[in-house]
Structure formats: structure tokens, C-alpha cells
């Protein structure tokens, strides 16, 4: 695919994604049930991302049981449904909101062992397969659970703000890193892992993330102190870039350029979610620590 065509696809899909994201945030902000619109989308993304993990692993002939990996990951993501839809959850419930995905992950670990027991024939590869299934459940399922539950910790009437803060931070960091890196980038940050990334670009990404978070919170929560905006933007911008590098590490190790070809010019679902997945738990903790 030529450069011009790739750029055209990136612009088209980028516009669609931004429009869909704004629409989703508006629907979720208008809903009486925080996360009600996000949850079904998360289930679809989890299924697609799990398929991409299995496809990447297959490049090195690593083949955990597909049904175990899909079932475990979807169970973890699906277990967020009580926290989203059961609004009258008792305050003293031992599981709590995050307890459900943790319990589901534990069940997924058990299922991974049972699945390997059923197909066991000879020594070799069993523990690797179990570990890889659990890796998918954690990387896709558990981290995506934090994304689903971010709206649940927002203030009344503004429950979409924590999630919007994460999205703005990581995407502004991505834009800033690309723009500044192309303009003045000279010093490679990870030449073997991701040759296009530079320290100058990373610095630009942090600045863009801080500016984006400040603008968002100045609009939606004008009482938020400047230092909190800068701290959120800086930390989330850095963690988002680490998430991008983490997926690059995965793809490099598997010998793949993209996580799939679902999205021409972008790659796959994991290529879109990589920064968000790693930033979500950090943002979840920061929002609770700084905003409550």
C-alpha cells in the first residue's frame, strides 16, 4: 500500500474514530448508568484484541488454546457488568467493583490449567501455553476492565471525565511525540525497539498531554488546580508512551509489524488500544488519589 493511500486511510479512519469516540462519550455522559454504552463496545474490542494476541503468538508457533484464551478474557471483561449495571451494589460487598474481574481472572487461570490437562500428551510447552493464555487475560481483559470502570469513579453528572482524561492524555501525547519528533527529533529513544521515536518527541508528547488535560479539565472541572492537571497530563502521557513501546516489544518479539490488518494505516485493535490499556490503571489510581 503506497504512502499516499496509507495517509488517506489514516485520515479517514482517524476522523471516524474521533467522531465515534465523541459520540460514545456524549451517549455515556447522557446515560443514567455510567459505562452502559462503553461496556458492549469493550466486549467487542476484547474479542478482536484477543484474536490479535493469538495471531501474534502464532507467528512464533506459540499456540495456547484459543477457546481458553477467548473464554478467559471475555469472562474477565464481562465480569464488569455487575459494577456497571447493578447500581444498588452494597457498599460493604466483599468483592467491590474491581473484585469481579479479579475473581474472573482467577477462574480463567483455573480454566487455562484444565484446558491444558485435557489436551496433554507429552512433556513440553504446557506451562508456556498456560502462561500465554493468562497473559492475554491480563493484558486485554484485566487492563480493559480499568477502562470500563473509569466512568464509575467520576463525580455525579461528570462520570465520563476520568475516561476522557485518559483518552485525551494518551492521544495528545501521541500527536505531540509524532509532531515534535518529525520536526526536531534527533536522539533515538529506543532505536532497536521503535526506531522512529526520539527523546525530543517524547518531551513534546508530555507537553501536549499536559496541555490537553489542562484544557479538558479547565472546561469540565474549572476548580481543578493547575498542578493536578500537569501531574495527570505528565504521568499519563509518559505511561501512554510506555504502553505504545510495550506493544512494540510484543510485535518485535513475534516478528510482526502490526497486530493485524483490520484497520489500514493503523494496524489492528491492539495498535489503537496499546497506550490506553497501560494508562488506564495508572489513571484510575491517580483519579482516586487526587480527585476524591
LINSULTA-V388547 format. One record per run of one state. SS is the DSSP state (A for helix, B for strand, O for the rest). FROM is the first residue (numbers start at 1). TO is the last residue. If there is no record, write none. Layout:
((SS & FROM & TO) (SS & FROM & TO))
This chain:
((O & 1 & 2) (A & 3 & 30) (O & 31 & 35) (A & 36 & 58) (O & 59 & 65) (A & 66 & 78) (O & 79 & 80) (A & 81 & 85) (O & 86 & 95) (A & 96 & 119) (O & 120 & 125) (A & 126 & 153) (O & 154 & 160) (A & 161 & 184) (O & 185 & 187) (B & 188 & 190) (O & 191 & 193) (B & 194 & 198) (A & 199 & 220) (O & 221 & 225) (A & 226 & 254) (O & 255 & 262) (B & 263 & 263) (O & 264 & 266) (B & 267 & 267) (O & 268 & 268) (A & 269 & 291) (O & 292 & 292))
